[in-house]
Amino acid sequence: MIGLICDSATDTPTEILKKDFVKMVPLKVIINGKEYKDGLEITQKEVIEAMEHSIPQTSLPSREDIFDAYKSLIERGYNEIFVITVPEKLSGTFGLFYSTANEIKKIHPNITIEVVDSNSGSLGAAMIVSKVAEYIEEGKSFDYIREQLDSLINGKSKVFFVVPTLKYLKAGGRIGKVSGTLGEILNVKPIISINEEEEFHEVGRARGMNKAIDKMIDSFLQWVGEKKLEFLAVAKSGEKRETQHYFDYIMSKLEHLNPKKIFTGEISSVALVHLGDGLVGVGGLLK
């Protein structure tokens, strides 16, 4: 049987996490020196409140939690396991899952584990996790899914997002190839994506959030082109009325694409720490 593990920064929907063959391992948010398990011990609202006074930090999942996730699936008869994480260059999570997998395989030599870098984050990674879950439920083989993952990650999936400020990306050292010091003074907002080198990079920019969101939508539609969209994902951070307005606007502009499934939701607390309140983003998975 095939099992599936993801980390909390993939923002995998609850409906997927409830499946018997799926396990989620939480990263951690650190506020004033105290650690909280993402999605389990702290809410977005609590993180945003903390960010008003200081900049929280994040850390990797505990090796114990990763080990327990593997163990839980193996004890229930899952002898082939996929692990899907956020990009290796943005987090050490991939490496920790990989090294723990090697320990597991020494104890259980008949277990097959494939640790996969999603080259995406938040709902971008969630779409990949969801597609693998779909393949598993359809009875596809481990080798078949492994072959499909390459195209799912490299070419068939993409995310774009806009944030009100680059302050938190800068603070976390994850700003990549996004340049914004002068732009922030002029209220210029970059449209950000993740490139093949797993770095955040600009795909465009516009003055003010309204124009930036329109440009983000245009960038997404250009990426989709004439191709068919299987999954559409729209995400936000925080509960500001303005952010919800942007979120609803994006949905209204993209529903005509008629994807098989639409994922909506808020980014994880871990992602919130690095991206800030007021983010809006869109992602897609092509057929």
Secondary structure as a PSIPRED ss2 file (coil, helix, strand):
# PSIPRED VFORMAT (PSIPRED V4.0)

   1 M C   1.000  0.000  0.000
   2 I E   0.000  0.000  1.000
   3 G E   0.000  0.000  1.000
   4 L E   0.000  0.000  1.000
   5 I E   0.000  0.000  1.000
   6 C E   0.000  0.000  1.000
   7 D E   0.000  0.000  1.000
   8 S H   0.000  1.000  0.000
   9 A H   0.000  1.000  0.000
  10 T H   0.000  1.000  0.000
  11 D C   1.000  0.000  0.000
  12 T C   1.000  0.000  0.000
  13 P C   1.000  0.000  0.000
  14 T H   0.000  1.000  0.000
  15 E H   0.000  1.000  0.000
  16 I H   0.000  1.000  0.000
  17 L H   0.000  1.000  0.000
  18 K C   1.000  0.000  0.000
  19 K C   1.000  0.000  0.000
  20 D C   1.000  0.000  0.000
  21 F C   1.000  0.000  0.000
  22 V E   0.000  0.000  1.000
  23 K E   0.000  0.000  1.000
  24 M E   0.000  0.000  1.000
  25 V E   0.000  0.000  1.000
  26 P C   1.000  0.000  0.000
  27 L C   1.000  0.000  0.000
  28 K E   0.000  0.000  1.000
  29 V E   0.000  0.000  1.000
  30 I E   0.000  0.000  1.000
  31 I E   0.000  0.000  1.000
  32 N C   1.000  0.000  0.000
  33 G C   1.000  0.000  0.000
  34 K E   0.000  0.000  1.000
  35 E E   0.000  0.000  1.000
  36 Y E   0.000  0.000  1.000
  37 K E   0.000  0.000  1.000
  38 D E   0.000  0.000  1.000
  39 G C   1.000  0.000  0.000
  40 L C   1.000  0.000  0.000
  41 E C   1.000  0.000  0.000
  42 I E   0.000  0.000  1.000
  43 T C   1.000  0.000  0.000
  44 Q H   0.000  1.000  0.000
  45 K H   0.000  1.000  0.000
  46 E H   0.000  1.000  0.000
  47 V H   0.000  1.000  0.000
  48 I H   0.000  1.000  0.000
  49 E H   0.000  1.000  0.000
  50 A H   0.000  1.000  0.000
  51 M H   0.000  1.000  0.000
  52 E C   1.000  0.000  0.000
  53 H C   1.000  0.000  0.000
  54 S C   1.000  0.000  0.000
  55 I C   1.000  0.000  0.000
  56 P C   1.000  0.000  0.000
  57 Q E   0.000  0.000  1.000
  58 T E   0.000  0.000  1.000
  59 S E   0.000  0.000  1.000
  60 L C   1.000  0.000  0.000
  61 P C   1.000  0.000  0.000
  62 S C   1.000  0.000  0.000
  63 R H   0.000  1.000  0.000
  64 E H   0.000  1.000  0.000
  65 D H   0.000  1.000  0.000
  66 I H   0.000  1.000  0.000
  67 F H   0.000  1.000  0.000
  68 D H   0.000  1.000  0.000
  69 A H   0.000  1.000  0.000
  70 Y H   0.000  1.000  0.000
  71 K H   0.000  1.000  0.000
  72 S H   0.000  1.000  0.000
  73 L H   0.000  1.000  0.000
  74 I H   0.000  1.000  0.000
  75 E H   0.000  1.000  0.000
  76 R C   1.000  0.000  0.000
  77 G C   1.000  0.000  0.000
  78 Y C   1.000  0.000  0.000
  79 N C   1.000  0.000  0.000
  80 E E   0.000  0.000  1.000
  81 I E   0.000  0.000  1.000
  82 F E   0.000  0.000  1.000
  83 V E   0.000  0.000  1.000
  84 I E   0.000  0.000  1.000
  85 T E   0.000  0.000  1.000
  86 V C   1.000  0.000  0.000
  87 P C   1.000  0.000  0.000
  88 E C   1.000  0.000  0.000
  89 K C   1.000  0.000  0.000
  90 L C   1.000  0.000  0.000
  91 S C   1.000  0.000  0.000
  92 G C   1.000  0.000  0.000
  93 T H   0.000  1.000  0.000
  94 F H   0.000  1.000  0.000
  95 G H   0.000  1.000  0.000
  96 L H   0.000  1.000  0.000
  97 F H   0.000  1.000  0.000
  98 Y H   0.000  1.000  0.000
  99 S H   0.000  1.000  0.000
 100 T H   0.000  1.000  0.000
 101 A H   0.000  1.000  0.000
 102 N H   0.000  1.000  0.000
 103 E H   0.000  1.000  0.000
 104 I H   0.000  1.000  0.000
 105 K H   0.000  1.000  0.000
 106 K H   0.000  1.000  0.000
 107 I H   0.000  1.000  0.000
 108 H C   1.000  0.000  0.000
 109 P C   1.000  0.000  0.000
 110 N C   1.000  0.000  0.000
 111 I C   1.000  0.000  0.000
 112 T E   0.000  0.000  1.000
 113 I E   0.000  0.000  1.000
 114 E E   0.000  0.000  1.000
 115 V E   0.000  0.000  1.000
 116 V E   0.000  0.000  1.000
 117 D E   0.000  0.000  1.000
 118 S C   1.000  0.000  0.000
 119 N C   1.000  0.000  0.000
 120 S C   1.000  0.000  0.000
 121 G C   1.000  0.000  0.000
 122 S C   1.000  0.000  0.000
 123 L H   0.000  1.000  0.000
 124 G H   0.000  1.000  0.000
 125 A H   0.000  1.000  0.000
 126 A H   0.000  1.000  0.000
 127 M H   0.000  1.000  0.000
 128 I H   0.000  1.000  0.000
 129 V H   0.000  1.000  0.000
 130 S H   0.000  1.000  0.000
 131 K H   0.000  1.000  0.000
 132 V H   0.000  1.000  0.000
 133 A H   0.000  1.000  0.000
 134 E H   0.000  1.000  0.000
 135 Y H   0.000  1.000  0.000
 136 I H   0.000  1.000  0.000
 137 E H   0.000  1.000  0.000
 138 E C   1.000  0.000  0.000
 139 G C   1.000  0.000  0.000
 140 K C   1.000  0.000  0.000
 141 S C   1.000  0.000  0.000
 142 F H   0.000  1.000  0.000
 143 D H   0.000  1.000  0.000
 144 Y H   0.000  1.000  0.000
 145 I H   0.000  1.000  0.000
 146 R H   0.000  1.000  0.000
 147 E H   0.000  1.000  0.000
 148 Q H   0.000  1.000  0.000
 149 L H   0.000  1.000  0.000
 150 D H   0.000  1.000  0.000
 151 S H   0.000  1.000  0.000
 152 L H   0.000  1.000  0.000
 153 I H   0.000  1.000  0.000
 154 N C   1.000  0.000  0.000
 155 G C   1.000  0.000  0.000
 156 K C   1.000  0.000  0.000
 157 S E   0.000  0.000  1.000
 158 K E   0.000  0.000  1.000
 159 V E   0.000  0.000  1.000
 160 F E   0.000  0.000  1.000
 161 F E   0.000  0.000  1.000
 162 V E   0.000  0.000  1.000
 163 V C   1.000  0.000  0.000
 164 P C   1.000  0.000  0.000
 165 T C   1.000  0.000  0.000
 166 L C   1.000  0.000  0.000
 167 K H   0.000  1.000  0.000
 168 Y H   0.000  1.000  0.000
 169 L H   0.000  1.000  0.000
 170 K H   0.000  1.000  0.000
 171 A H   0.000  1.000  0.000
 172 G C   1.000  0.000  0.000
 173 G C   1.000  0.000  0.000
 174 R C   1.000  0.000  0.000
 175 I C   1.000  0.000  0.000
 176 G C   1.000  0.000  0.000
 177 K E   0.000  0.000  1.000
 178 V C   1.000  0.000  0.000
 179 S C   1.000  0.000  0.000
 180 G C   1.000  0.000  0.000
 181 T H   0.000  1.000  0.000
 182 L H   0.000  1.000  0.000
 183 G H   0.000  1.000  0.000
 184 E H   0.000  1.000  0.000
 185 I H   0.000  1.000  0.000
 186 L C   1.000  0.000  0.000
 187 N C   1.000  0.000  0.000
 188 V E   0.000  0.000  1.000
 189 K E   0.000  0.000  1.000
 190 P E   0.000  0.000  1.000
 191 I E   0.000  0.000  1.000
 192 I E   0.000  0.000  1.000
 193 S E   0.000  0.000  1.000
 194 I E   0.000  0.000  1.000
 195 N C   1.000  0.000  0.000
 196 E C   1.000  0.000  0.000
 197 E C   1.000  0.000  0.000
 198 E C   1.000  0.000  0.000
 199 E C   1.000  0.000  0.000
 200 F E   0.000  0.000  1.000
 201 H E   0.000  0.000  1.000
 202 E E   0.000  0.000  1.000
 203 V E   0.000  0.000  1.000
 204 G E   0.000  0.000  1.000
 205 R E   0.000  0.000  1.000
 206 A E   0.000  0.000  1.000
 207 R E   0.000  0.000  1.000
 208 G C   1.000  0.000  0.000
 209 M H   0.000  1.000  0.000
 210 N H   0.000  1.000  0.000
 211 K H   0.000  1.000  0.000
 212 A H   0.000  1.000  0.000
 213 I H   0.000  1.000  0.000
 214 D H   0.000  1.000  0.000
 215 K H   0.000  1.000  0.000
 216 M H   0.000  1.000  0.000
 217 I H   0.000  1.000  0.000
 218 D H   0.000  1.000  0.000
 219 S H   0.000  1.000  0.000
 220 F H   0.000  1.000  0.000
 221 L H   0.000  1.000  0.000
 222 Q H   0.000  1.000  0.000
 223 W H   0.000  1.000  0.000
 224 V H   0.000  1.000  0.000
 225 G C   1.000  0.000  0.000
 226 E C   1.000  0.000  0.000
 227 K C   1.000  0.000  0.000
 228 K C   1.000  0.000  0.000
 229 L E   0.000  0.000  1.000
 230 E E   0.000  0.000  1.000
 231 F E   0.000  0.000  1.000
 232 L E   0.000  0.000  1.000
 233 A E   0.000  0.000  1.000
 234 V E   0.000  0.000  1.000
 235 A E   0.000  0.000  1.000
 236 K E   0.000  0.000  1.000
 237 S C   1.000  0.000  0.000
 238 G C   1.000  0.000  0.000
 239 E C   1.000  0.000  0.000
 240 K C   1.000  0.000  0.000
 241 R H   0.000  1.000  0.000
 242 E H   0.000  1.000  0.000
 243 T H   0.000  1.000  0.000
 244 Q H   0.000  1.000  0.000
 245 H H   0.000  1.000  0.000
 246 Y H   0.000  1.000  0.000
 247 F H   0.000  1.000  0.000
 248 D H   0.000  1.000  0.000
 249 Y H   0.000  1.000  0.000
 250 I H   0.000  1.000  0.000
 251 M H   0.000  1.000  0.000
 252 S H   0.000  1.000  0.000
 253 K H   0.000  1.000  0.000
 254 L H   0.000  1.000  0.000
 255 E H   0.000  1.000  0.000
 256 H H   0.000  1.000  0.000
 257 L H   0.000  1.000  0.000
 258 N C   1.000  0.000  0.000
 259 P C   1.000  0.000  0.000
 260 K C   1.000  0.000  0.000
 261 K E   0.000  0.000  1.000
 262 I E   0.000  0.000  1.000
 263 F E   0.000  0.000  1.000
 264 T E   0.000  0.000  1.000
 265 G E   0.000  0.000  1.000
 266 E E   0.000  0.000  1.000
 267 I C   1.000  0.000  0.000
 268 S C   1.000  0.000  0.000
 269 S H   0.000  1.000  0.000
 270 V H   0.000  1.000  0.000
 271 A H   0.000  1.000  0.000
 272 L H   0.000  1.000  0.000
 273 V H   0.000  1.000  0.000
 274 H H   0.000  1.000  0.000
 275 L H   0.000  1.000  0.000
 276 G C   1.000  0.000  0.000
 277 D C   1.000  0.000  0.000
 278 G C   1.000  0.000  0.000
 279 L C   1.000  0.000  0.000
 280 V E   0.000  0.000  1.000
 281 G E   0.000  0.000  1.000
 282 V E   0.000  0.000  1.000
 283 G E   0.000  0.000  1.000
 284 G E   0.000  0.000  1.000
 285 L E   0.000  0.000  1.000
 286 L E   0.000  0.000  1.000
 287 K C   1.000  0.000  0.000
